[in-house]
Amino acid sequence: MGNRFQNEETTMKCVICKEGETGTGKVSVTLERNGCTVIFREVPADVCDNCGEYYLSEELTEKLLTRADAAVKSGAEIEILRFAA
């Protein structure tokens, strides 16, 4: 996604199905590492209107990975969080 901002009203062709266009939506993101599963709900993303594939900005991905790393370090086995920007 490069330098795109989540609030821009731009679309892109889905690289997975090559048929759909992306639009603003919210998704659940599941990350797993070292026996720990972290689920983030209501994460803003660009979502394909055909296949449902989603794309996250680099900034948002970094935030999710940082929070997931904290869960792993705390010894959590499973953690479910509602995403808050």
C-alpha positions in Angstrom: 0.0 0.0 0.0 3.0 2.2 0.3 2.2 5.9 1.0 -1.6 5.6 0.8 -3.6 6.9 3.8 -6.5 5.0 5.1 -8.9 8.0 4.8 -8.3 8.5 1.1 -11.2 7.6 -1.2 -9.0 5.7 -3.6 -9.5 2.1 -4.7 -7.2 -0.5 -6.1 -7.7 -3.7 -8.0 -7.4 -6.8 -5.7 -4.1 -8.6 -6.3 -5.6 -11.9 -5.1 -8.8 -12.3 -7.2 -7.9 -9.7 -9.8 -11.7 -8.9 -10.2 -12.7 -6.8 -7.2 -12.0 -3.3 -6.2 -11.1 -2.4 -2.6 -13.1 -0.1 -0.4 -12.9 1.0 3.2 -14.1 -1.5 5.8 -13.3 -3.2 9.0 -11.9 -6.7 9.5 -10.6 -9.1 12.2 -6.9 -9.8 12.1 -5.5 -13.0 13.7 -1.8 -13.2 14.5 -0.1 -16.3 16.0 3.4 -16.7 17.4 5.1 -19.0 19.9 1.8 -20.6 21.0 0.1 -17.2 21.5 -2.9 -16.1 19.4 -3.9 -12.5 19.3 -7.2 -11.4 17.6 -7.8 -7.8 16.7 -11.4 -6.9 15.9 -12.7 -3.9 14.0 -9.4 -3.1 12.3 -9.8 -0.5 9.5 -8.6 -1.9 6.2 -9.1 -1.7 2.4 -11.3 -4.7 1.7 -12.0 -6.3 -1.7 -15.7 -6.2 -2.7 -15.3 -9.5 -4.5 -13.3 -12.0 -2.4 -13.0 -10.2 0.9 -9.2 -10.0 0.9 -8.0 -7.1 3.0 -5.0 -4.8 2.9 -3.5 -2.9 5.9 -1.3 0.2 5.8 2.3 -0.1 6.9 1.7 2.1 9.9 -1.3 0.0 11.0 0.5 -3.2 10.5 3.4 -1.9 12.7 0.9 -1.0 15.5 -0.7 -4.5 15.4 2.7 -6.3 15.5 3.8 -4.2 18.4 0.7 -5.0 20.4 0.9 -8.7 19.5 4.5 -8.7 20.6 3.5 -7.3 24.0 0.9 -10.1 24.3 3.5 -12.7 23.6 5.9 -11.2 26.1 3.2 -11.1 28.8 2.7 -14.9 28.4 -0.8 -14.7 27.0 -2.1 -17.8 25.2 -5.0 -16.1 23.5 -6.0 -12.4 23.6 -8.9 -10.7 21.8 -8.8 -7.0 21.5 -11.0 -4.4 19.9 -8.7 -2.2 17.8 -8.5 1.4 18.9 -6.4 3.8 16.7 
